């Protein structure tokens, strides 16, 4: 707020300066130059706080359209550059400088720059496509076909920043992101199913196994952070294995990362309850035959 009032005070001083310049007994061309300089400073002093707060204004506008929005650094920088260009054009107009020759020069030089920065421009426009398609957003948890997975920390003019669970950053060029096969665990919603594979002995009472397992699963959903309350976990038997009857337990997690704590607590509590109910989870036994020559 203090900075805001400083800019207002600066604008008032510059406005007063413009008023008093007219009363100075100086040559006309000097007064004209001073007038242009003062008007340019006044324009810049008004525009600078607007440019500085542009991210906040744009976020408020987008928030009304699409709820909670995080603006990437690419969009942030483009907005600021666009506003600076407008200010520069206004100042050039104040000094009666024609922008046509400047645009012509930029047009000729732009072709050379485009050829030299072909890969960089490909990443730049790919970043726009990523933001425009809205299939990957800041904060989404995604996984690439190459194995990297983590939270999207930012999308800038050159690369997409992926923050791994270990709090490390992986920088992936935007053009590579566009061509990669990606799983977005936050779309269309963050909630997801969590499958835990379990096996019990062939002599087990499967009705008892189902009842006990579902009871523990419901308890996990209600008490463990990240579980989806009021959901109905269930099990499905699916395989007569070599030494077990295997089944899947299907639970619900609020997001991808929540599944780790849910699995952790579920396995602990299930194993404890199985021991109480005398439900056996067998494990393979390896028999090693050794001849007398080995001794």
HELIX and SHEET records of a PDB file:
HELIX    1   1 UNK A    2  UNK A   21  1                                  20    
HELIX    2   2 UNK A   28  UNK A   52  1                                  25    
HELIX    3   3 UNK A   54  UNK A   66  1                                  13    
HELIX    4   4 UNK A   73  UNK A   94  1                                  22    
HELIX    5   5 UNK A  100  UNK A  116  1                                  17    
HELIX    6   6 UNK A  118  UNK A  133  1                                  16    
HELIX    7   7 UNK A  174  UNK A  179  1                                   6    
HELIX    8   8 UNK A  206  UNK A  223  1                                  18    
HELIX    9   9 UNK A  258  UNK A  276  1                                  19    
HELIX   10  10 UNK A  292  UNK A  294  5                                   3    
SHEET    1   A 5 UNK A 169  UNK A 173  0                                        
SHEET    2   A 5 UNK A 159  UNK A 163 -1                                        
SHEET    3   A 5 UNK A 149  UNK A 155 -1                                        
SHEET    4   A 5 UNK A 141  UNK A 144 -1                                        
SHEET    5   A 5 UNK A 182  UNK A 184 -1                                        
SHEET    1   B 3 UNK A 192  UNK A 200  0                                        
SHEET    2   B 3 UNK A 245  UNK A 253 -1                                        
SHEET    3   B 3 UNK A 234  UNK A 240 -1                                        
END                                                                             
